Amino acid sequence: MAGPGAGRLANPLSSVSFQLLLNLTTVYFVFYFFLTLGVIIRKSLLLPYPTDAVACDVCLLFLLAILEFLHFYSGVRGHLMENGVLAIITSKRLASIK
């Protein structure tokens, strides 16, 4: 016979502040990505800027976007699974970036 509260987690790890910080960081990065992409385009059109450097800038920006997506995905995934390890890794990364 199951006792009271059977099937429920004894200690849920949900954190509203963690989710809020994760979502605000994502919104911030979207604005940062488009602003930086616009600056790269404007710089390449108006200034004498080597083509190789523009390609390197764009590649690095998209690499940063991929890393930010993985950061967001691991944060949401860790939060939904209530996996403490993924949530702690993502929290430490959030604290160290900005």
Biopython code that builds the backbone (N, CA, C, O; Angstrom):
import numpy as np
from Bio.PDB.StructureBuilder import StructureBuilder

atoms = [
    (1, "MET", "N", (0.841, -1.164, 0.000)),
    (1, "MET", "CA", (0.000, 0.000, 0.000)),
    (1, "MET", "C", (0.893, 1.236, 0.000)),
    (1, "MET", "O", (1.871, 1.321, 0.742)),
    (2, "ALA", "N", (0.545, 2.150, -0.816)),
    (2, "ALA", "CA", (1.350, 3.370, -0.942)),
    (2, "ALA", "C", (0.957, 4.364, 0.139)),
    (2, "ALA", "O", (-0.214, 4.488, 0.497)),
    (3, "GLY", "N", (1.948, 5.062, 0.644)),
    (3, "GLY", "CA", (1.721, 6.069, 1.683)),
    (3, "GLY", "C", (1.261, 7.380, 1.073)),
    (3, "GLY", "O", (1.130, 7.492, -0.146)),
    (4, "PRO", "N", (1.014, 8.380, 1.926)),
    (4, "PRO", "CA", (0.583, 9.670, 1.418)),
    (4, "PRO", "C", (1.677, 10.318, 0.582)),
    (4, "PRO", "O", (2.852, 10.302, 0.948)),
    (5, "GLY", "N", (1.276, 10.879, -0.528)),
    (5, "GLY", "CA", (2.221, 11.568, -1.403)),
    (5, "GLY", "C", (3.038, 10.622, -2.256)),
    (5, "GLY", "O", (4.092, 11.008, -2.762)),
    (6, "ALA", "N", (2.575, 9.380, -2.430)),
    (6, "ALA", "CA", (3.317, 8.422, -3.239)),
    (6, "ALA", "C", (3.313, 8.881, -4.693)),
    (6, "ALA", "O", (2.296, 9.352, -5.203)),
    (7, "GLY", "N", (4.423, 8.744, -5.333)),
    (7, "GLY", "CA", (4.529, 9.129, -6.733)),
    (7, "GLY", "C", (4.923, 10.590, -6.927)),
    (7, "GLY", "O", (5.141, 11.021, -8.060)),
    (8, "ARG", "N", (5.016, 11.340, -5.867)),
    (8, "ARG", "CA", (5.412, 12.749, -5.970)),
    (8, "ARG", "C", (6.867, 12.885, -5.542)),
    (8, "ARG", "O", (7.384, 12.095, -4.752)),
    (9, "LEU", "N", (7.499, 13.895, -6.079)),
    (9, "LEU", "CA", (8.884, 14.148, -5.690)),
    (9, "LEU", "C", (8.920, 14.739, -4.291)),
    (9, "LEU", "O", (8.099, 15.585, -3.936)),
    (10, "ALA", "N", (9.870, 14.288, -3.514)),
    (10, "ALA", "CA", (9.967, 14.777, -2.145)),
    (10, "ALA", "C", (10.581, 16.174, -2.097)),
    (10, "ALA", "O", (10.212, 16.989, -1.251)),
    (11, "ASN", "N", (11.518, 16.447, -3.005)),
    (11, "ASN", "CA", (12.218, 17.720, -2.975)),
    (11, "ASN", "C", (12.331, 18.274, -4.399)),
    (11, "ASN", "O", (13.360, 18.075, -5.045)),
    (12, "PRO", "N", (11.307, 18.961, -4.903)),
    (12, "PRO", "CA", (11.391, 19.481, -6.277)),
    (12, "PRO", "C", (12.452, 20.569, -6.374)),
    (12, "PRO", "O", (12.637, 21.367, -5.455)),
    (13, "LEU", "N", (13.143, 20.582, -7.510)),
    (13, "LEU", "CA", (14.235, 21.522, -7.706)),
    (13, "LEU", "C", (13.823, 22.716, -8.564)),
    (13, "LEU", "O", (14.690, 23.448, -9.042)),
    (14, "SER", "N", (12.526, 22.932, -8.772)),
    (14, "SER", "CA", (12.070, 24.022, -9.616)),
    (14, "SER", "C", (12.543, 25.356, -9.073)),
    (14, "SER", "O", (12.581, 25.580, -7.863)),
    (15, "SER", "N", (12.900, 26.231, -9.988)),
    (15, "SER", "CA", (13.365, 27.547, -9.588)),
    (15, "SER", "C", (12.863, 28.567, -10.598)),
    (15, "SER", "O", (13.270, 28.557, -11.760)),
    (16, "VAL", "N", (11.991, 29.431, -10.152)),
    (16, "VAL", "CA", (11.445, 30.465, -11.024)),
    (16, "VAL", "C", (12.548, 31.445, -11.406)),
    (16, "VAL", "O", (12.611, 31.889, -12.552)),
    (17, "SER", "N", (13.410, 31.783, -10.466)),
    (17, "SER", "CA", (14.481, 32.731, -10.766)),
    (17, "SER", "C", (15.454, 32.156, -11.805)),
    (17, "SER", "O", (15.966, 32.895, -12.646)),
    (18, "PHE", "N", (15.709, 30.856, -11.752)),
    (18, "PHE", "CA", (16.577, 30.220, -12.733)),
    (18, "PHE", "C", (15.959, 30.305, -14.122)),
    (18, "PHE", "O", (16.643, 30.646, -15.086)),
    (19, "GLN", "N", (14.676, 29.999, -14.229)),
    (19, "GLN", "CA", (14.001, 30.069, -15.526)),
    (19, "GLN", "C", (13.943, 31.498, -16.035)),
    (19, "GLN", "O", (14.136, 31.737, -17.227)),
    (20, "LEU", "N", (13.683, 32.443, -15.156)),
    (20, "LEU", "CA", (13.632, 33.844, -15.550)),
    (20, "LEU", "C", (14.995, 34.303, -16.059)),
    (20, "LEU", "O", (15.075, 34.963, -17.096)),
    (21, "LEU", "N", (16.049, 33.969, -15.357)),
    (21, "LEU", "CA", (17.395, 34.340, -15.773)),
    (21, "LEU", "C", (17.765, 33.685, -17.089)),
    (21, "LEU", "O", (18.391, 34.314, -17.942)),
    (22, "LEU", "N", (17.388, 32.437, -17.261)),
    (22, "LEU", "CA", (17.675, 31.725, -18.503)),
    (22, "LEU", "C", (16.960, 32.388, -19.681)),
    (22, "LEU", "O", (17.557, 32.575, -20.741)),
    (23, "ASN", "N", (15.691, 32.741, -19.504)),
    (23, "ASN", "CA", (14.942, 33.368, -20.587)),
    (23, "ASN", "C", (15.420, 34.786, -20.869)),
    (23, "ASN", "O", (15.486, 35.187, -22.031)),
    (24, "LEU", "N", (15.752, 35.548, -19.848)),
    (24, "LEU", "CA", (16.268, 36.898, -20.070)),
    (24, "LEU", "C", (17.620, 36.864, -20.774)),
    (24, "LEU", "O", (17.902, 37.715, -21.617)),
    (25, "THR", "N", (18.445, 35.899, -20.438)),
    (25, "THR", "CA", (19.729, 35.751, -21.117)),
    (25, "THR", "C", (19.526, 35.426, -22.586)),
    (25, "THR", "O", (20.268, 35.916, -23.437)),
    (26, "THR", "N", (18.533, 34.609, -22.893)),
    (26, "THR", "CA", (18.247, 34.256, -24.274)),
    (26, "THR", "C", (17.754, 35.476, -25.054)),
    (26, "THR", "O", (18.185, 35.702, -26.184)),
    (27, "VAL", "N", (16.863, 36.254, -24.465)),
    (27, "VAL", "CA", (16.369, 37.464, -25.129)),
    (27, "VAL", "C", (17.520, 38.444, -25.359)),
    (27, "VAL", "O", (17.641, 39.029, -26.435)),
    (28, "TYR", "N", (18.356, 38.615, -24.347)),
    (28, "TYR", "CA", (19.518, 39.487, -24.474)),
    (28, "TYR", "C", (20.419, 39.020, -25.615)),
    (28, "TYR", "O", (20.891, 39.842, -26.400)),
    (29, "PHE", "N", (20.662, 37.718, -25.719)),
    (29, "PHE", "CA", (21.548, 37.221, -26.750)),
    (29, "PHE", "C", (20.958, 37.414, -28.140)),
    (29, "PHE", "O", (21.699, 37.695, -29.083)),
    (30, "VAL", "N", (19.654, 37.273, -28.290)),
    (30, "VAL", "CA", (19.033, 37.487, -29.604)),
    (30, "VAL", "C", (19.271, 38.926, -30.061)),
    (30, "VAL", "O", (19.646, 39.158, -31.210)),
    (31, "PHE", "N", (19.054, 39.897, -29.160)),
    (31, "PHE", "CA", (19.330, 41.289, -29.509)),
    (31, "PHE", "C", (20.812, 41.483, -29.807)),
    (31, "PHE", "O", (21.162, 42.165, -30.770)),
    (32, "TYR", "N", (21.684, 40.897, -28.998)),
    (32, "TYR", "CA", (23.129, 41.006, -29.204)),
    (32, "TYR", "C", (23.528, 40.425, -30.561)),
    (32, "TYR", "O", (24.334, 41.020, -31.277)),
    (33, "PHE", "N", (22.970, 39.272, -30.915)),
    (33, "PHE", "CA", (23.307, 38.607, -32.171)),
    (33, "PHE", "C", (22.953, 39.492, -33.358)),
    (33, "PHE", "O", (23.781, 39.712, -34.242)),
    (34, "PHE", "N", (21.714, 40.004, -33.381)),
    (34, "PHE", "CA", (21.294, 40.811, -34.529)),
    (34, "PHE", "C", (22.027, 42.154, -34.580)),
    (34, "PHE", "O", (22.341, 42.636, -35.668)),
    (35, "LEU", "N", (22.299, 42.755, -33.445)),
    (35, "LEU", "CA", (23.048, 44.001, -33.420)),
    (35, "LEU", "C", (24.480, 43.779, -33.919)),
    (35, "LEU", "O", (24.991, 44.570, -34.712)),
    (36, "THR", "N", (25.114, 42.724, -33.464)),
    (36, "THR", "CA", (26.479, 42.430, -33.900)),
    (36, "THR", "C", (26.528, 42.069, -35.375)),
    (36, "THR", "O", (27.452, 42.474, -36.081)),
    (37, "LEU", "N", (25.553, 41.319, -35.845)),
    (37, "LEU", "CA", (25.494, 40.983, -37.267)),
    (37, "LEU", "C", (25.313, 42.247, -38.103)),
    (37, "LEU", "O", (25.934, 42.384, -39.157)),
    (38, "GLY", "N", (24.472, 43.167, -37.643)),
    (38, "GLY", "CA", (24.296, 44.433, -38.342)),
    (38, "GLY", "C", (25.568, 45.264, -38.358)),
    (38, "GLY", "O", (25.888, 45.885, -39.370)),
    (39, "VAL", "N", (26.296, 45.282, -37.247)),
    (39, "VAL", "CA", (27.561, 46.024, -37.193)),
    (39, "VAL", "C", (28.581, 45.402, -38.144)),
    (39, "VAL", "O", (29.324, 46.122, -38.811)),
    (40, "ILE", "N", (28.623, 44.087, -38.210)),
    (40, "ILE", "CA", (29.562, 43.417, -39.124)),
    (40, "ILE", "C", (29.215, 43.756, -40.566)),
    (40, "ILE", "O", (30.108, 44.045, -41.363)),
    (41, "ILE", "N", (27.940, 43.727, -40.908)),
    (41, "ILE", "CA", (27.521, 44.046, -42.281)),
    (41, "ILE", "C", (27.841, 45.502, -42.607)),
    (41, "ILE", "O", (28.378, 45.809, -43.671)),
    (42, "ARG", "N", (27.505, 46.390, -41.680)),
    (42, "ARG", "CA", (27.777, 47.817, -41.915)),
    (42, "ARG", "C", (29.277, 48.082, -42.039)),
    (42, "ARG", "O", (29.709, 48.857, -42.893)),
    (43, "LYS", "N", (30.060, 47.440, -41.187)),
    (43, "LYS", "CA", (31.507, 47.609, -41.215)),
    (43, "LYS", "C", (32.083, 47.104, -42.535)),
    (43, "LYS", "O", (32.987, 47.723, -43.097)),
    (44, "SER", "N", (31.567, 45.990, -43.025)),
    (44, "SER", "CA", (32.103, 45.434, -44.270)),
    (44, "SER", "C", (31.706, 46.259, -45.489)),
    (44, "SER", "O", (32.417, 46.255, -46.494)),
    (45, "LEU", "N", (30.577, 46.966, -45.411)),
    (45, "LEU", "CA", (30.139, 47.781, -46.543)),
    (45, "LEU", "C", (30.776, 49.169, -46.560)),
    (45, "LEU", "O", (31.108, 49.678, -47.630)),
    (46, "LEU", "N", (30.948, 49.780, -45.407)),
    (46, "LEU", "CA", (31.403, 51.169, -45.359)),
    (46, "LEU", "C", (32.905, 51.339, -45.173)),
    (46, "LEU", "O", (33.463, 52.347, -45.605)),
    (47, "LEU", "N", (33.561, 50.391, -44.549)),
    (47, "LEU", "CA", (34.980, 50.523, -44.253)),
    (47, "LEU", "C", (35.799, 49.563, -45.108)),
    (47, "LEU", "O", (35.308, 48.509, -45.511)),
    (48, "PRO", "N", (37.035, 49.929, -45.379)),
    (48, "PRO", "CA", (37.901, 48.975, -46.077)),
    (48, "PRO", "C", (38.288, 47.849, -45.110)),
    (48, "PRO", "O", (39.204, 48.001, -44.302)),
    (49, "TYR", "N", (37.602, 46.758, -45.202)),
    (49, "TYR", "CA", (37.760, 45.660, -44.256)),
    (49, "TYR", "C", (38.028, 44.389, -45.047)),
    (49, "TYR", "O", (37.283, 44.092, -45.981)),
    (50, "PRO", "N", (39.066, 43.627, -44.706)),
    (50, "PRO", "CA", (39.404, 42.410, -45.476)),
    (50, "PRO", "C", (38.269, 41.381, -45.448)),
    (50, "PRO", "O", (37.600, 41.188, -44.432)),
    (51, "THR", "N", (38.081, 40.745, -46.569)),
    (51, "THR", "CA", (37.018, 39.743, -46.699)),
    (51, "THR", "C", (37.239, 38.571, -45.749)),
    (51, "THR", "O", (36.285, 38.030, -45.189)),
    (52, "ASP", "N", (38.488, 38.184, -45.571)),
    (52, "ASP", "CA", (38.784, 37.072, -44.654)),
    (52, "ASP", "C", (38.388, 37.404, -43.223)),
    (52, "ASP", "O", (37.904, 36.540, -42.492)),
    (53, "ALA", "N", (38.591, 38.649, -42.824)),
    (53, "ALA", "CA", (38.232, 39.064, -41.465)),
    (53, "ALA", "C", (36.714, 39.074, -41.280)),
    (53, "ALA", "O", (36.214, 38.724, -40.211)),
    (54, "VAL", "N", (35.986, 39.474, -42.322)),
    (54, "VAL", "CA", (34.517, 39.467, -42.241)),
    (54, "VAL", "C", (34.020, 38.034, -42.102)),
    (54, "VAL", "O", (33.137, 37.753, -41.292)),
    (55, "ALA", "N", (34.586, 37.134, -42.891)),
    (55, "ALA", "CA", (34.188, 35.726, -42.820)),
    (55, "ALA", "C", (34.493, 35.160, -41.433)),
    (55, "ALA", "O", (33.695, 34.400, -40.883)),
    (56, "CYS", "N", (35.631, 35.523, -40.873)),
    (56, "CYS", "CA", (36.003, 35.053, -39.534)),
    (56, "CYS", "C", (35.037, 35.608, -38.484)),
    (56, "CYS", "O", (34.610, 34.881, -37.587)),
    (57, "ASP", "N", (34.695, 36.896, -38.595)),
    (57, "ASP", "CA", (33.747, 37.498, -37.657)),
    (57, "ASP", "C", (32.382, 36.815, -37.706)),
    (57, "ASP", "O", (31.785, 36.537, -36.666)),
    (58, "VAL", "N", (31.899, 36.550, -38.903)),
    (58, "VAL", "CA", (30.585, 35.915, -39.058)),
    (58, "VAL", "C", (30.620, 34.479, -38.535)),
    (58, "VAL", "O", (29.683, 34.034, -37.872)),
    (59, "CYS", "N", (31.696, 33.762, -38.831)),
    (59, "CYS", "CA", (31.815, 32.383, -38.323)),
    (59, "CYS", "C", (31.852, 32.358, -36.799)),
    (59, "CYS", "O", (31.206, 31.516, -36.175)),
    (60, "LEU", "N", (32.598, 33.267, -36.205)),
    (60, "LEU", "CA", (32.652, 33.318, -34.746)),
    (60, "LEU", "C", (31.310, 33.692, -34.140)),
    (60, "LEU", "O", (30.934, 33.175, -33.088)),
    (61, "LEU", "N", (30.588, 34.586, -34.799)),
    (61, "LEU", "CA", (29.268, 34.966, -34.297)),
    (61, "LEU", "C", (28.303, 33.783, -34.345)),
    (61, "LEU", "O", (27.538, 33.566, -33.405)),
    (62, "PHE", "N", (28.338, 33.024, -35.432)),
    (62, "PHE", "CA", (27.457, 31.862, -35.516)),
    (62, "PHE", "C", (27.897, 30.748, -34.569)),
    (62, "PHE", "O", (27.054, 30.010, -34.058)),
    (63, "LEU", "N", (29.191, 30.615, -34.327)),
    (63, "LEU", "CA", (29.664, 29.662, -33.321)),
    (63, "LEU", "C", (29.151, 30.052, -31.940)),
    (63, "LEU", "O", (28.732, 29.199, -31.158)),
    (64, "LEU", "N", (29.187, 31.354, -31.647)),
    (64, "LEU", "CA", (28.646, 31.838, -30.378)),
    (64, "LEU", "C", (27.143, 31.560, -30.282)),
    (64, "LEU", "O", (26.642, 31.223, -29.210)),
    (65, "ALA", "N", (26.422, 31.702, -31.403)),
    (65, "ALA", "CA", (24.985, 31.412, -31.405)),
    (65, "ALA", "C", (24.730, 29.927, -31.133)),
    (65, "ALA", "O", (23.797, 29.582, -30.408)),
    (66, "ILE", "N", (25.539, 29.064, -31.700)),
    (66, "ILE", "CA", (25.384, 27.623, -31.452)),
    (66, "ILE", "C", (25.650, 27.302, -29.984)),
    (66, "ILE", "O", (24.917, 26.528, -29.369)),
    (67, "LEU", "N", (26.696, 27.896, -29.429)),
    (67, "LEU", "CA", (26.992, 27.662, -28.016)),
    (67, "LEU", "C", (25.886, 28.200, -27.116)),
    (67, "LEU", "O", (25.550, 27.577, -26.109)),
    (68, "GLU", "N", (25.325, 29.333, -27.464)),
    (68, "GLU", "CA", (24.230, 29.892, -26.665)),
    (68, "GLU", "C", (22.986, 29.010, -26.755)),
    (68, "GLU", "O", (22.269, 28.843, -25.768)),
    (69, "PHE", "N", (22.730, 28.446, -27.936)),
    (69, "PHE", "CA", (21.602, 27.520, -28.070)),
    (69, "PHE", "C", (21.819, 26.282, -27.197)),
    (69, "PHE", "O", (20.896, 25.826, -26.520)),
    (70, "LEU", "N", (23.031, 25.744, -27.213)),
    (70, "LEU", "CA", (23.317, 24.577, -26.368)),
    (70, "LEU", "C", (23.182, 24.925, -24.889)),
    (70, "LEU", "O", (22.722, 24.108, -24.091)),
    (71, "HIS", "N", (23.582, 26.130, -24.532)),
    (71, "HIS", "CA", (23.432, 26.597, -23.148)),
    (71, "HIS", "C", (21.958, 26.653, -22.763)),
    (71, "HIS", "O", (21.575, 26.179, -21.694)),
    (72, "PHE", "N", (21.136, 27.227, -23.625)),
    (72, "PHE", "CA", (19.709, 27.323, -23.348)),
    (72, "PHE", "C", (19.068, 25.940, -23.303)),
    (72, "PHE", "O", (18.262, 25.652, -22.418)),
    (73, "TYR", "N", (19.427, 25.089, -24.259)),
    (73, "TYR", "CA", (18.853, 23.749, -24.315)),
    (73, "TYR", "C", (19.219, 22.934, -23.069)),
    (73, "TYR", "O", (18.362, 22.267, -22.490)),
    (74, "SER", "N", (20.481, 22.989, -22.662)),
    (74, "SER", "CA", (20.877, 22.219, -21.478)),
    (74, "SER", "C", (20.234, 22.786, -20.220)),
    (74, "SER", "O", (19.917, 22.033, -19.299)),
    (75, "GLY", "N", (20.037, 24.098, -20.163)),
    (75, "GLY", "CA", (19.368, 24.699, -19.014)),
    (75, "GLY", "C", (17.919, 24.289, -18.917)),
    (75, "GLY", "O", (17.445, 23.930, -17.839)),
    (76, "VAL", "N", (17.204, 24.337, -20.036)),
    (76, "VAL", "CA", (15.793, 23.932, -20.037)),
    (76, "VAL", "C", (15.678, 22.440, -19.795)),
    (76, "VAL", "O", (14.821, 21.989, -19.035)),
    (77, "ARG", "N", (16.540, 21.681, -20.442)),
    (77, "ARG", "CA", (16.489, 20.222, -20.287)),
    (77, "ARG", "C", (16.795, 19.813, -18.837)),
    (77, "ARG", "O", (16.125, 18.948, -18.274)),
    (78, "GLY", "N", (17.792, 20.432, -18.256)),
    (78, "GLY", "CA", (18.131, 20.122, -16.871)),
    (78, "GLY", "C", (17.040, 20.540, -15.913)),
    (78, "GLY", "O", (16.802, 19.875, -14.904)),
    (79, "HIS", "N", (16.374, 21.645, -16.224)),
    (79, "HIS", "CA", (15.296, 22.116, -15.356)),
    (79, "HIS", "C", (14.069, 21.212, -15.476)),
    (79, "HIS", "O", (13.432, 20.894, -14.471)),
    (80, "LEU", "N", (13.736, 20.799, -16.698)),
    (80, "LEU", "CA", (12.565, 19.941, -16.882)),
    (80, "LEU", "C", (12.784, 18.551, -16.280)),
    (80, "LEU", "O", (11.858, 17.962, -15.723)),
    (81, "MET", "N", (13.993, 18.035, -16.391)),
    (81, "MET", "CA", (14.271, 16.723, -15.812)),
    (81, "MET", "C", (14.563, 16.821, -14.328)),
    (81, "MET", "O", (14.696, 15.810, -13.638)),
    (82, "GLU", "N", (14.663, 18.065, -13.840)),
    (82, "GLU", "CA", (15.068, 18.330, -12.464)),
    (82, "GLU", "C", (16.377, 17.623, -12.160)),
    (82, "GLU", "O", (16.568, 17.026, -11.100)),
    (83, "ASN", "N", (17.267, 17.716, -13.134)),
    (83, "ASN", "CA", (18.601, 17.154, -13.002)),
    (83, "ASN", "C", (19.494, 18.226, -12.386)),
    (83, "ASN", "O", (19.783, 19.240, -13.021)),
    (84, "GLY", "N", (19.914, 18.009, -11.196)),
    (84, "GLY", "CA", (20.691, 19.006, -10.478)),
    (84, "GLY", "C", (22.018, 19.329, -11.140)),
    (84, "GLY", "O", (22.465, 20.475, -11.104)),
    (85, "VAL", "N", (22.655, 18.332, -11.747)),
    (85, "VAL", "CA", (23.972, 18.549, -12.349)),
    (85, "VAL", "C", (23.870, 19.516, -13.518)),
    (85, "VAL", "O", (24.643, 20.471, -13.593)),
    (86, "LEU", "N", (22.920, 19.287, -14.444)),
    (86, "LEU", "CA", (22.760, 20.190, -15.583)),
    (86, "LEU", "C", (22.344, 21.581, -15.137)),
    (86, "LEU", "O", (22.816, 22.574, -15.691)),
    (87, "ALA", "N", (21.477, 21.666, -14.155)),
    (87, "ALA", "CA", (21.030, 22.970, -13.664)),
    (87, "ALA", "C", (22.180, 23.730, -13.012)),
    (87, "ALA", "O", (22.288, 24.944, -13.183)),
    (88, "ILE", "N", (23.028, 23.045, -12.279)),
    (88, "ILE", "CA", (24.166, 23.701, -11.624)),
    (88, "ILE", "C", (25.183, 24.169, -12.664)),
    (88, "ILE", "O", (25.709, 25.277, -12.558)),
    (89, "ILE", "N", (25.461, 23.345, -13.656)),
    (89, "ILE", "CA", (26.405, 23.739, -14.713)),
    (89, "ILE", "C", (25.886, 24.972, -15.449)),
    (89, "ILE", "O", (26.647, 25.906, -15.701)),
    (90, "THR", "N", (24.602, 24.983, -15.793)),
    (90, "THR", "CA", (24.027, 26.122, -16.496)),
    (90, "THR", "C", (24.005, 27.355, -15.614)),
    (90, "THR", "O", (24.262, 28.460, -16.093)),
    (91, "SER", "N", (23.706, 27.190, -14.349)),
    (91, "SER", "CA", (23.701, 28.337, -13.431)),
    (91, "SER", "C", (25.085, 28.947, -13.291)),
    (91, "SER", "O", (25.226, 30.170, -13.271)),
    (92, "LYS", "N", (26.108, 28.105, -13.195)),
    (92, "LYS", "CA", (27.475, 28.615, -13.089)),
    (92, "LYS", "C", (27.870, 29.345, -14.362)),
    (92, "LYS", "O", (28.564, 30.361, -14.304)),
    (93, "ARG", "N", (27.433, 28.835, -15.520)),
    (93, "ARG", "CA", (27.745, 29.506, -16.769)),
    (93, "ARG", "C", (27.023, 30.841, -16.853)),
    (93, "ARG", "O", (27.592, 31.822, -17.334)),
    (94, "LEU", "N", (25.772, 30.893, -16.390)),
    (94, "LEU", "CA", (25.032, 32.154, -16.395)),
    (94, "LEU", "C", (25.709, 33.181, -15.497)),
    (94, "LEU", "O", (25.771, 34.362, -15.840)),
    (95, "ALA", "N", (26.209, 32.746, -14.369)),
    (95, "ALA", "CA", (26.841, 33.673, -13.428)),
    (95, "ALA", "C", (28.182, 34.176, -13.939)),
    (95, "ALA", "O", (28.591, 35.288, -13.606)),
    (96, "SER", "N", (28.872, 33.372, -14.745)),
    (96, "SER", "CA", (30.220, 33.757, -15.176)),
    (96, "SER", "C", (30.226, 34.599, -16.440)),
    (96, "SER", "O", (31.238, 35.235, -16.737)),
    (97, "ILE", "N", (29.140, 34.629, -17.191)),
    (97, "ILE", "CA", (29.151, 35.320, -18.487)),
    (97, "ILE", "C", (29.024, 36.816, -18.343)),
    (97, "ILE", "O", (29.888, 37.559, -18.807)),
    (98, "LYS", "N", (27.990, 37.259, -17.724)),
    (98, "LYS", "CA", (27.687, 38.680, -17.779)),
    (98, "LYS", "C", (27.927, 39.308, -16.498)),
    (98, "LYS", "O", (27.724, 40.514, -16.354)),
]
sb = StructureBuilder()
sb.init_structure("model")
sb.init_model(0)
sb.init_chain("A")
sb.init_seg("    ")
for serial, (resi, resn, name, xyz) in enumerate(atoms, 1):
    if name == "N":
        sb.init_residue(resn, " ", resi, " ")
    sb.init_atom(name, np.array(xyz, "f"), 0.0, 1.0, " ", f" {name:<3s}", serial, name[0])
structure = sb.get_structure()
